[in-house]
């Protein structure tokens, strides 16, 4: 999130007086009547994926370690790695990580998902912002932007010859998805949609990404979630944060349009490590919940079946 020393100093000053340092009680309040059947109250897990928050217990199971090993990652308590594992597990449970399946990734950057999916036989179109706009927004300096195919297999997760056959790349603005991107078996994005300019633009992207799917296809996305408030949040900054009510509104909209969604779980976790809040300059050990511009944030994963 932070790019440059001035931004880091500014963030430290912001968080001297945070709006919240513990998750709010609103997370456990009943959802709107039309969504009650979807509300879950148990500890979220990866065995039965739902719309859910990252928690430490999800990182203490063999499933998490197995995915980390395949990505050439250490199984540490970092929410970004959880997001990748969540995306992979959702797709696996829906039979999408198999030979012949076509996947479309948005804002892929240098994440390992493209290479791992290709190694499992999927045909992948990976996309990212064009280089000029990525440079203006600071993504190239932080090594979070992909300029082409070479960066998508930096870890050598996938055999080079197989990767060349299975993966293609093109630039794509997530606010203006081209009409020719259609009939994919699955689409995904990892903590990208909150950078599109506003809460509304991110929600619009989720719904537009479903147009890229064939019937029965799966869209899976992760994004920033505000644990501390269901009212005040980051709404129009370079990074926005979704509230419980925003997620509920999205769910209602999708159900009304005939899409299928799973249970919705807003539990922030009950373990000791779930109470650790990272502050700038951020840690490289436990990074599940953090203060960002005075808000208490974490990661949220969701998926939709067309």
C-alpha positions in Angstrom: 0.0 0.0 0.0 2.8 2.4 0.9 5.1 3.7 -1.8 8.0 6.0 -0.8 9.4 7.3 2.4 7.2 10.4 2.6 4.1 8.1 2.3 5.5 5.9 5.1 6.0 8.8 7.4 2.6 10.2 6.6 1.0 6.9 7.3 2.7 6.6 10.7 1.3 10.1 11.7 -2.2 9.1 10.4 -2.3 6.1 12.7 -1.4 7.9 15.9 -5.1 8.4 16.4 -6.9 5.4 14.7 -10.7 5.2 14.4 -10.6 1.6 15.7 -8.1 -1.0 16.8 -10.4 -3.9 17.4 -13.2 -5.3 15.1 -16.5 -3.6 15.6 -19.5 -5.5 17.1 -21.5 -4.7 13.9 -19.8 -7.7 12.3 -22.0 -10.1 14.2 -25.3 -8.3 13.7 -28.0 -9.9 11.6 -27.8 -9.3 7.9 -30.8 -8.0 6.0 -33.8 -10.4 6.0 -33.3 -11.4 2.4 -29.7 -12.5 3.2 -30.3 -14.3 6.5 -30.1 -17.7 5.0 -26.6 -16.9 3.8 -25.2 -15.6 7.1 -22.6 -17.8 8.8 -21.3 -17.4 12.4 -18.7 -20.1 12.7 -15.0 -19.7 12.4 -14.2 -19.4 8.6 -12.2 -22.2 7.1 -10.7 -23.3 3.8 -12.4 -26.7 3.7 -15.7 -25.2 2.9 -15.0 -21.8 1.3 -17.5 -18.9 1.7 -17.4 -15.2 1.4 -15.0 -14.7 4.3 -12.3 -12.8 6.1 -8.7 -13.9 6.5 -8.0 -15.5 9.9 -5.0 -17.1 11.5 -6.6 -20.5 11.8 -6.9 -20.8 8.1 -3.1 -20.6 7.9 -2.5 -23.4 10.4 -3.8 -26.3 8.3 -2.0 -28.6 5.9 -4.0 -27.3 2.9 -2.5 -23.8 3.4 1.0 -25.3 3.5 0.4 -27.3 0.4 -0.6 -24.4 -1.7 2.3 -22.3 -0.3 4.7 -25.0 -1.3 3.3 -25.1 -4.9 3.7 -21.3 -5.1 7.3 -21.5 -3.7 6.2 -19.4 -0.7 6.8 -19.9 3.0 3.6 -20.6 4.9 3.8 -17.3 6.9 0.9 -15.3 8.4 0.5 -12.7 5.7 -2.8 -11.9 4.3 -1.6 -11.5 0.7 -0.5 -15.2 0.6 -3.9 -16.1 2.2 -5.6 -14.3 -0.7 -3.7 -16.4 -3.3 -4.5 -19.6 -1.4 -8.2 -18.6 -1.1 -8.4 -18.0 -4.8 -6.8 -21.3 -5.7 -8.9 -23.3 -3.2 -12.1 -21.7 -4.5 -11.2 -22.7 -8.1 -10.1 -26.1 -7.0 -13.3 -26.8 -5.2 -15.2 -25.8 -8.3 -13.2 -28.1 -10.6 -11.5 -25.2 -12.4 -7.8 -26.0 -12.0 -7.7 -28.7 -14.6 -6.4 -29.2 -18.2 -8.4 -27.3 -20.8 -10.0 -24.8 -18.4 -9.7 -21.2 -19.5 -8.9 -18.5 -16.9 -8.7 -14.7 -17.1 -6.7 -12.8 -14.5 -7.1 -9.1 -13.8 -4.3 -7.0 -12.3 -2.0 -10.0 -12.2 1.2 -8.1 -11.4 3.9 -10.5 -10.4 1.8 -12.9 -8.4 2.5 -16.6 -8.8 -1.1 -17.7 -9.6 -0.8 -17.5 -13.4 2.2 -19.8 -13.5 0.7 -22.3 -11.0 -2.6 -22.4 -12.9 -0.7 -23.0 -16.1 1.3 -25.8 -14.5 -2.0 -27.5 -13.7 -3.0 -27.4 -17.3 -5.2 -24.3 -17.4 -5.1 -21.9 -20.4 -4.6 -18.4 -18.9 -4.9 -14.9 -20.2 -3.2 -12.7 -17.7 -3.8 -8.9 -17.8 -2.5 -5.8 -16.1 -2.7 -2.1 -16.4 -0.7 -0.7 -19.3 2.9 0.3 -18.3 2.5 4.1 -18.7 -0.5 4.3 -16.3 1.1 1.7 -14.0 4.2 3.9 -13.8 2.1 7.0 -13.0 0.4 5.2 -10.2 3.6 3.9 -8.7 3.1 0.2 -9.3 6.3 -0.3 -11.4 8.5 1.0 -8.5 7.0 -1.5 -6.1 7.5 -4.4 -8.5 3.8 -5.1 -8.4 3.1 -4.6 -12.1 3.6 -7.1 -15.0 5.0 -5.7 -18.2 4.6 -9.1 -20.0 4.9 -12.8 -19.8 8.5 -13.1 -18.4 7.5 -11.6 -15.0 4.6 -14.0 -14.6 6.9 -17.1 -14.2 9.8 -15.5 -12.3 9.6 -18.2 -9.7 9.8 -20.9 -12.3 6.7 -22.6 -10.9 5.8 -23.8 -14.4 7.9 -25.5 -17.0 9.0 -22.8 -19.5 7.8 -24.7 -22.5 4.4 -25.4 -21.0 4.1 -21.8 -19.7 4.7 -20.5 -23.3 1.9 -22.7 -24.6 -0.6 -22.1 -21.9 -0.2 -18.4 -21.1 -0.8 -15.2 -23.0 -0.7 -11.6 -21.8 -2.4 -8.3 -22.7 -2.9 -4.9 -21.1 -6.4 -4.3 -19.6 -8.1 -1.4 -17.8 -10.3 -3.0 -15.1 -12.6 0.0 -15.4 -13.2 -0.8 -19.1 -13.1 -4.5 -19.7 -12.9 -5.2 -23.5 -16.0 -6.8 -25.0 -14.0 -9.6 -26.6 -13.0 -11.1 -23.2 -15.8 -13.7 -23.0 -16.5 -17.4 -22.4 -13.9 -18.1 -19.8 -14.3 -20.8 -17.2 -13.0 -18.6 -14.4 -11.8 -15.1 -13.7 -9.9 -13.8 -10.7 -8.3 -10.8 -9.1 -6.2 -10.4 -6.0 -6.5 -7.1 -4.1 -6.8 -5.0 -7.2 -10.4 -3.9 -7.4 -10.0 -1.5 -4.4 -7.5 0.6 -6.5 -10.0 1.5 -9.3 -10.9 4.9 -7.8 -14.0 4.4 -5.7 -16.2 1.9 -3.9 -18.6 1.9 -6.8 -16.0 1.3 -9.5 -14.8 -1.8 -7.6 -18.3 -3.2 -7.2 -19.1 -2.4 -10.9 -15.9 -4.3 -11.8 -17.0 -7.4 -9.9 -20.3 -7.5 -11.8 -18.7 -6.8 -15.1 -16.2 -9.5 -14.6 -19.1 -12.0 -14.6 -19.8 -11.1 -18.2 -16.5 -12.7 -19.1 -17.7 -16.1 -17.9 -19.5 -18.9 -19.7 -22.6 -20.2 -17.8 -21.4 -22.2 -14.8 -18.2 -20.2 -14.7 -16.7 -18.9 -11.4 -15.4 -15.4 -10.5 -13.2 -15.1 -7.4 -11.9 -11.8 -6.0 -10.2 -10.5 -2.9 -10.2 -7.0 -1.6 -9.8 -4.6 1.4 -12.4 -4.8 4.2 -13.0 -2.3 7.0 -13.2 -4.1 10.3 -13.6 -1.0 12.4 -16.7 0.7 11.0 -19.8 0.1 9.0 -20.1 3.9 8.3 -16.9 5.8 7.9 -14.4 4.3 5.4 -12.0 5.0 2.5 -14.4 5.7 -0.3 -12.6 7.6 -3.1 -8.9 7.3 -2.4 -6.2 5.4 -4.3 -7.1 2.5 -2.0 -10.8 2.1 -0.9 -12.1 -0.3 1.8 -15.4 -2.1 1.7 -17.7 -2.2 4.7 -20.1 -4.9 5.8 -23.0 -3.1 4.3 -21.2 -2.7 0.9 -20.7 -6.5 0.8 -24.3 -7.1 1.7 -25.4 -4.7 -1.0 -23.3 -6.6 -3.5 -24.7 -9.9 -2.4 -28.3 -8.7 -2.8 -27.6 -7.3 -6.2 -26.0 -10.6 -7.4 -28.7 -12.8 -6.1 -31.4 -10.5 -7.7 -29.7 -11.0 -11.0 -29.7 -14.8 -10.7 -26.1 -15.4 -9.8 -25.2 -18.0 -7.1 -23.2 -17.1 -4.0 -22.2 -19.2 -0.9 -22.6 -18.4 2.8 -21.2 -15.0 4.0 -18.9 -15.1 7.0 -17.9 -11.9 8.7 -16.1 -13.5 11.6 -12.7 -11.8 12.1 -11.2 -14.9 14.0 -11.1 -15.9 17.6 -7.4 -16.8 18.1 -4.7 -14.8 19.8 -3.0 -14.0 16.5 -6.2 -12.6 15.2 -5.9 -9.8 17.7 -2.6 -8.6 16.4 -2.8 -5.3 14.5 0.1 -4.4 12.2 1.1 -0.7 12.0 3.5 1.1 9.6 6.2 0.4 8.8 4.5 -2.9 8.3 5.9 -6.2 9.6 7.0 -9.2 7.5 5.8 -11.7 10.1 2.2 -11.3 11.2 0.2 -9.2 8.8 -3.4 -10.1 8.9 -5.0 -6.9 10.2 -3.5 -3.5 9.8 -4.0 0.2 10.4 -4.1 2.2 7.2 -5.1 5.9 7.2 -6.6 5.4 10.7 -8.8 2.5 9.5 -8.6 -1.1 10.7 -8.4 -3.2 7.6 -8.0 -6.8 6.5 -8.6 -9.0 3.5 -12.0 -10.3 2.3 -12.5 -13.1 -0.3 -15.7 -13.6 -2.4 -16.7 -15.7 -5.3 -19.7 -15.9 -7.6 -21.0 -18.7 -9.9 -22.7 -17.6 -13.1 
